[in-house]
Amino acid sequence: MHVVTPGGAALGPASPFGAEAALRAAGAVRERAGVDAAVEIAIVLGSGLGALADAIEEAEHIPFSGIPGFPDAGVVGHAGAMIIGRLEGMRVAALAGRFHIYEGHDPKLTALPVRVMHALGARTLIVSNAAGAVRRGLAPGDLMLIDDHINLMWRTPLAGPPEPGEERFPDMSGPYDGELRAIARDVARDAGIPLAEGTYCAVLGPSYETAAEIRMLGRLGADAVGMSTVPETLVARALGMRVLGISCITNLACGLTPSPISHAEVLEVTGRVGERLQRLVRGTLGRID
Ligand code: HPA
């Protein structure tokens, strides 16, 4: 299939990870899950944050290997499945495991699951990640509401022929929905969950940053740093979805502590904080209409 402009000019072959692929994958998911009802909320669970998926009721687990166009998710801490079911009365599709650009994937693949969940009906995306603290005052175990992002991946899943139904030049003045953030803040306050707020900077990885890079990121306005989330947010915004982003701070970034950063430490902290993230997300779902 070629992408054509409304005037009929061919723009090149459709991406194997674009809108057409998403419709095909969504069809397969619907068939496997045996549900026709539209999904309302899409959820992406970061490294070690998959426990939320266990709370989903009437859950249908669809391994990535059963979804056309999805390779198996490869990183430790990522189970690699889409879970369709109900959470706090909402119909949800949750992604346990995600694709990262540092794995060598096409940037478009990193956002394909968002396109699929949108094709299943989701108009709201809740995206979580593990992140290092750049701003002093943030500590391992903190949850941080993402109020904005800086894309230093130097990649975007939106490059290439325009996808049908997506904004070609999406506005980025407020990628993280103000109303959803207000709800999350209220939930956190009522539940006694400490909740920081700040700007997430996405880098390509997979190496962690140097101390000099972290000094630079701090001067650029980053509060936390990680290797995901921004591709998903960009596509969600191009599709007109509302986005709520939450970082789980797993470590002090390089240079802010003498100890080296390890993936094992990241997973250990997300495992510990997962329960609080779960309460925050479930409480927020309970107040979304
Ligand atoms: N840097 C980049 N990505 C991360 C970090 C970090 O310090 N911690 C968890 N993900």
Boltz pocket constraint, residues with backbone or C-beta under 6 A from the ligand:
constraints:
  - pocket:
      binder: B
      contacts: [[A, 130], [A, 131], [A, 132], [A, 133], [A, 207], [A, 208], [A, 209], [A, 225], [A, 226], [A, 227], [A, 250], [A, 251], [A, 252], [A, 253], [A, 254], [A, 261], [A, 266]]
      max_distance: 6.0
